[in-house]
Amino acid sequence: MSEHRIVGAESIIIDLPLRRIQRFAALGADRTAVVLIRLKSDSGYEGIGECCTPSGPWWGGESIESIKLIIDTYLKPLLPGSDPFDTIGLFRRMDRKLFGNMFAKAGVEMALLDLQGKILQIPVHDLLGGRQRSSLPCSWPLASGDPEVEIEEAIENIERKKFNIFKLKMGFLDPVIDVDRACKVARALDGKASVRADPNESWDETTCKWAIPKMEQAGISMVEQPLKRWNLEGSARVTARYSIAIMADESLSTLQDLFRISRLRAADLVSLKVMKSGGLINTRRQADVAIESGLSVYMGTFLECSLGTAANMQLAATLDDLPYGGELSGPCLVAEDITIRPARYENHELQLEPGIGIAAELDHEKVEAFRRDRTYSQHTVTTGKFGQKTAVELS
């Protein structure tokens, strides 16, 4: 037991505008929201964490509002007086208190590990096994549905040395139109960038039979979660049938999910995501099991702002084998951020920032300006060439 104790905890909903509409198979959004978690110790240190869902509860069942309710009602009362280094004991108590709610638990754990790092004056990656890399190749989502716009957007990112990997968000168009769009983008970027596709569970096996060969011929290198998350037997058939890499995302949340994916060979690689897995430690465990099972791993995202992205990068830094990189690109989608030092992308890769804890520092003025429980006025932000004008709520 350490001499330190947690003396306070707070959760705050932050609403942030996006630079452009981000589409998923189920919906599109022009803004995002995160829950900011702050833990204070009796020695004066503060740990910070972020919970983020991809535009609501459609992905995993948790919403920003339910996350804050769960933290305030069930998790926060367990924290005061706790030893911040008793990670296993604290999360055993949380798991006994409530089942699931992985996003809420992940945000609390992120703040807890940040607090531990600050007390010890070390980065979180040292708590997770040690640094193996200092940067991560990341993909950028193309989600307008217009191939000409997406080609132009991709080329601009390549020229600015921000991204040279692109993932087409699919499922919101008719499959024939969607696949033709994806192939057009891939052919235009041939020799310039790697292109992947994400149907977001919107296809069936019949669609895969004609769509995947066509996309493979066009140069698309990976398809993410084409079938429903529960259909692992179907995914195993698709994985065995084609040489293109198939990635499981929605199908994986727990270690038990991973065991089944591995046993069925239902994917070639799996997307690691801190939120869906209940925290950095659980995600690190999943990475170890996946690699030992012969599966490749990929650093996924829920489009976190720079705070959550910094924590994700601490985990990614401990993984020496990421053949497809990751997609920690959320900070480039938000028009406003809540950290003093936004995530840094150079030479097409996200850089690991120096520092202790998760190596992120809050911009307290932005936190106050964008927190949901304030009185707001409207302000218009011009969100760039590939975006639009967005009404932003500022104090």
C-alpha positions in Angstrom: 0.0 0.0 0.0 1.2 3.5 -0.8 1.0 6.6 1.3 -1.1 8.4 -1.3 -4.9 8.6 -1.3 -7.6 9.8 -3.8 -9.4 12.7 -2.2 -11.7 13.9 -5.0 -13.2 12.9 -8.3 -15.2 14.9 -11.0 -16.8 14.1 -14.3 -17.6 16.8 -16.9 -19.3 16.6 -20.3 -17.5 18.5 -22.9 -19.1 19.3 -26.3 -16.7 19.9 -29.2 -17.4 20.8 -32.8 -16.0 18.7 -35.7 -14.2 20.2 -38.7 -16.5 18.3 -41.0 -19.4 15.7 -40.8 -18.1 12.3 -39.8 -20.1 9.5 -41.2 -20.6 6.0 -39.9 -22.9 3.2 -41.3 -25.5 4.2 -38.8 -25.4 8.0 -38.7 -23.4 11.1 -39.4 -22.3 13.8 -36.9 -20.9 17.4 -37.0 -19.9 17.4 -33.3 -18.7 15.1 -30.7 -18.8 15.0 -26.9 -16.4 13.5 -24.3 -16.6 13.0 -20.6 -13.6 14.5 -18.8 -12.6 12.7 -15.6 -10.4 14.3 -13.0 -9.0 12.5 -9.9 -7.2 14.4 -7.2 -4.7 13.0 -4.6 -4.0 14.2 -1.1 -0.4 15.0 -2.4 -1.8 17.6 -4.8 -1.5 15.7 -8.1 -4.4 15.5 -10.5 -5.0 12.6 -13.0 -7.1 13.2 -16.1 -8.9 10.9 -18.4 -11.4 11.0 -21.3 -14.4 8.9 -22.2 -15.6 9.1 -25.8 -18.3 7.3 -27.8 -18.5 7.6 -31.6 -21.5 9.9 -31.8 -23.7 8.2 -29.3 -24.8 4.8 -28.0 -25.2 3.1 -31.4 -21.7 1.5 -31.3 -21.5 0.0 -27.8 -24.6 0.9 -26.0 -23.1 3.6 -23.8 -23.7 7.3 -24.3 -21.9 10.4 -23.0 -24.9 11.0 -20.7 -25.0 7.4 -19.4 -21.2 7.4 -18.8 -21.4 10.5 -16.6 -24.4 9.0 -14.7 -22.6 5.7 -14.1 -19.4 7.5 -13.0 -21.1 9.9 -10.6 -23.6 7.4 -9.2 -21.7 4.1 -8.9 -17.9 4.6 -9.5 -17.1 8.0 -7.9 -18.3 6.9 -4.4 -15.7 4.1 -4.5 -12.8 6.5 -5.1 -12.3 8.8 -2.1 -9.8 7.3 0.4 -8.6 4.7 -2.2 -4.9 4.0 -2.8 -4.3 5.2 -6.4 -1.8 2.4 -6.9 -4.3 -0.3 -5.9 -5.5 -0.7 -9.5 -6.5 -4.3 -9.2 -8.4 -3.8 -5.9 -10.1 -0.7 -7.1 -11.4 -2.3 -10.3 -12.4 -5.4 -8.5 -14.7 -3.2 -6.4 -16.0 -1.5 -9.6 -16.7 -4.8 -11.3 -18.6 -6.0 -8.3 -20.6 -2.8 -8.3 -21.7 -2.9 -11.9 -21.5 -5.2 -14.9 -20.1 -3.9 -18.2 -20.0 -0.1 -18.8 -16.6 -0.5 -20.3 -16.3 3.1 -21.6 -17.0 4.6 -18.1 -14.5 2.2 -16.5 -11.9 3.0 -19.2 -12.1 6.7 -18.5 -11.7 6.3 -14.8 -8.7 3.9 -15.3 -7.1 6.5 -17.7 -7.3 9.1 -15.0 -6.0 6.7 -12.4 -2.9 5.7 -14.5 -2.2 9.4 -15.3 -2.3 10.1 -11.6 0.1 7.2 -10.9 2.5 8.4 -13.6 2.4 12.0 -12.2 3.1 10.8 -8.6 6.0 8.6 -9.8 7.2 11.2 -12.4 7.1 8.7 -15.2 5.1 8.3 -18.4 2.2 5.8 -18.5 4.0 3.7 -21.1 6.5 2.7 -18.4 3.6 1.4 -16.3 2.4 -0.7 -19.3 5.7 -2.4 -20.1 8.0 0.2 -21.6 8.4 2.2 -24.8 9.1 0.3 -28.0 8.3 3.1 -30.5 8.1 6.9 -30.6 5.5 7.4 -33.4 2.6 5.6 -35.0 1.6 5.5 -38.7 -2.1 6.6 -38.6 -5.0 6.5 -41.1 -7.3 9.3 -41.9 -11.1 8.7 -42.3 -12.6 9.6 -45.7 -16.3 9.9 -45.1 -18.0 12.4 -47.5 -19.3 9.7 -49.9 -18.0 11.8 -52.8 -14.9 10.1 -54.4 -13.6 13.3 -56.0 -13.7 15.2 -52.8 -12.1 12.3 -50.9 -9.3 12.0 -53.5 -8.6 15.7 -53.1 -8.7 15.5 -49.3 -6.3 12.6 -49.3 -3.8 14.2 -51.6 -3.8 17.4 -49.4 -3.1 15.2 -46.4 -0.2 13.4 -48.2 1.3 16.7 -49.3 1.1 18.2 -45.8 2.8 15.0 -44.5 0.0 14.4 -42.0 -1.5 11.1 -43.3 -0.7 8.7 -46.1 -3.0 5.9 -45.0 -6.7 6.4 -45.6 -9.8 4.5 -44.4 -13.1 4.8 -46.3 -16.1 4.9 -44.0 -18.7 2.8 -45.8 -22.2 1.5 -45.2 -24.2 4.7 -45.6 -24.5 4.3 -49.4 -25.9 1.6 -51.5 -23.2 -1.2 -51.6 -22.8 -1.0 -55.4 -22.2 2.8 -55.3 -20.1 2.5 -52.1 -17.8 -0.1 -53.6 -17.4 1.8 -56.9 -16.6 4.9 -54.8 -14.0 3.0 -52.8 -12.3 1.5 -55.9 -12.2 4.9 -57.6 -10.4 6.4 -54.5 -8.0 3.5 -54.3 -7.0 3.6 -57.9 -6.4 7.4 -57.7 -4.1 6.9 -54.7 -2.3 3.9 -56.1 1.4 4.3 -55.4 0.8 7.3 -53.1 -1.0 5.9 -50.1 -2.5 2.8 -48.5 -6.3 2.6 -48.6 -8.5 0.5 -46.3 -12.3 0.1 -46.1 -14.7 -0.1 -43.2 -18.3 -1.2 -43.9 -19.2 -1.0 -40.2 -21.1 -4.3 -40.0 -23.3 -3.3 -43.0 -22.6 -6.2 -45.4 -23.7 -9.9 -45.5 -21.7 -12.7 -47.0 -23.3 -12.4 -50.4 -22.2 -8.8 -50.6 -18.7 -9.8 -49.6 -18.5 -12.4 -52.4 -18.6 -9.7 -55.1 -17.4 -6.6 -53.2 -14.2 -7.8 -51.7 -12.6 -9.2 -54.9 -13.5 -6.0 -56.7 -11.9 -3.9 -53.9 -8.8 -6.1 -53.7 -8.3 -5.7 -57.5 -8.5 -1.9 -57.0 -5.7 -2.0 -54.5 -7.5 -1.8 -51.1 -5.4 -3.6 -48.6 -7.7 -4.3 -45.7 -11.5 -4.5 -44.9 -12.7 -3.8 -41.4 -15.7 -5.6 -39.9 -17.8 -6.3 -43.0 -20.3 -8.6 -41.2 -22.3 -8.1 -38.0 -20.3 -8.4 -34.9 -22.0 -11.6 -33.7 -21.3 -13.4 -37.0 -17.9 -14.8 -36.3 -18.5 -18.0 -38.2 -19.3 -16.0 -41.3 -16.3 -13.8 -40.7 -14.1 -16.9 -40.5 -15.4 -18.0 -43.9 -14.7 -14.5 -45.4 -11.2 -14.5 -43.9 -10.4 -17.9 -45.3 -11.8 -17.1 -48.7 -9.8 -13.9 -49.6 -6.2 -12.9 -49.4 -7.1 -9.3 -48.5 -6.7 -8.7 -44.7 -9.9 -8.8 -42.7 -10.0 -6.9 -39.4 -12.4 -7.5 -36.4 -13.4 -4.4 -34.5 -17.0 -4.5 -33.2 -16.6 -8.2 -32.6 -13.9 -7.6 -30.0 -14.5 -6.1 -26.6 -13.4 -8.7 -24.1 -10.6 -11.3 -23.8 -13.3 -14.0 -24.2 -14.2 -12.4 -27.6 -10.6 -12.5 -28.5 -10.3 -16.2 -27.6 -13.3 -17.0 -29.9 -11.9 -14.9 -32.8 -8.6 -16.7 -32.5 -10.1 -20.2 -32.2 -12.3 -19.6 -35.3 -9.7 -17.7 -37.2 -12.4 -15.1 -37.7 -10.0 -12.3 -38.7 -6.4 -11.7 -39.7 -6.0 -8.8 -37.3 -8.0 -7.1 -34.5 -8.6 -3.5 -33.7 -7.5 -2.5 -30.1 -9.6 0.2 -28.6 -9.2 1.4 -25.0 -12.8 2.5 -24.5 -14.5 -0.8 -25.7 -12.1 -2.9 -23.7 -12.5 -1.2 -20.4 -9.1 0.5 -20.2 -5.4 0.6 -21.1 -4.5 -2.5 -19.0 -7.2 -4.7 -20.5 -6.3 -3.5 -24.0 -2.6 -4.3 -23.4 -3.7 -7.8 -22.2 -5.7 -8.3 -25.4 -2.7 -7.3 -27.5 -0.5 -9.9 -25.8 -3.1 -12.7 -26.3 -3.7 -11.7 -30.0 0.0 -11.6 -30.9 0.6 -15.0 -29.1 -2.4 -16.4 -31.0 -0.9 -15.4 -34.4 -3.2 -12.4 -35.0 -1.9 -9.0 -35.9 -3.0 -5.9 -33.9 -4.1 -2.5 -34.9 -4.4 0.7 -32.8 -8.1 1.7 -33.2 -9.8 4.9 -32.1 -13.1 6.3 -31.0 -12.1 9.7 -32.4 -10.9 10.9 -29.0 -9.6 14.5 -28.7 -5.9 15.1 -27.9 -6.4 14.0 -24.2 -7.6 10.5 -25.0 -5.3 10.2 -28.0 -2.3 10.9 -25.8 -3.4 8.0 -23.6 -3.9 5.8 -26.6 -0.4 6.7 -27.8 1.1 5.7 -24.5 -0.3 2.2 -25.1 0.7 2.2 -28.8 4.2 3.1 -27.7 4.5 -0.3 -25.9 3.6 -2.3 -29.1 6.6 -3.0 -31.4 4.6 -4.9 -34.0 1.8 -2.9 -35.6 2.0 -3.9 -39.3 -1.1 -1.8 -40.3 -0.4 1.0 -37.8 -3.5 2.6 -36.3 -6.0 5.5 -36.7 -5.5 7.8 -33.8 -6.6 10.8 -35.9 -9.4 12.2 -33.7 -7.6 15.4 -32.8 -7.5 16.4 -36.5 -11.3 16.1 -36.7 -12.2 18.3 -33.8 -12.3 22.1 -34.5 -11.5 22.8 -30.8 -9.5 20.8 -28.3 -9.2 20.8 -24.5 -5.4 20.3 -24.2 -2.7 22.9 -24.2 -0.5 20.9 -26.5 -2.6 19.2 -29.3 -1.6 15.9 -30.7 1.3 16.3 -33.2 1.5 14.6 -36.6 4.8 14.7 -38.5 6.0 12.7 -41.5 2.6 10.9 -41.7 2.8 9.7 -38.1 1.5 10.6 -34.7 4.3 11.5 -32.4 4.7 10.3 -28.8 5.0 13.4 -26.7 7.5 13.6 -23.8 6.2 14.0 -20.3 4.8 12.2 -17.3 1.5 10.5 -17.0 -0.3 10.4 -20.3 1.7 13.5 -21.3 -1.3 15.8 -21.8 -2.2 19.0 -20.0 -5.7 20.5 -19.9 -6.5 23.9 -21.3 -8.7 25.0 -18.5 -10.2 27.9 -20.4 -11.4 25.6 -23.2 -12.8 23.2 -20.6 -14.8 26.0 -19.1 -15.9 27.3 -22.5 -17.1 23.9 -23.9 -18.5 22.2 -20.8 -22.1 21.3 -21.3 -23.3 22.6 -17.9 -22.6 26.2 -18.7 -24.7 28.9 -20.3 -23.6 29.2 -23.9 -23.8 31.7 -26.8 -23.3 30.8 -30.4 -20.1 31.4 -32.3 -19.3 30.3 -35.8 -16.0 28.5 -36.6 -14.9 28.0 -40.2 -13.8 24.4 -40.3 -11.6 24.3 -43.4 -11.5 23.4 -47.0 -13.2 20.0 -46.6 -15.5 21.0 -43.8 -18.2 23.6 -43.3 -19.2 26.5 -41.0 -20.2 25.1 -37.6 -22.1 26.8 -34.8 -19.9 26.4 -31.8 -21.1 26.9 -28.3 -18.8 29.2 -26.3 -19.3 31.0 -23.0 
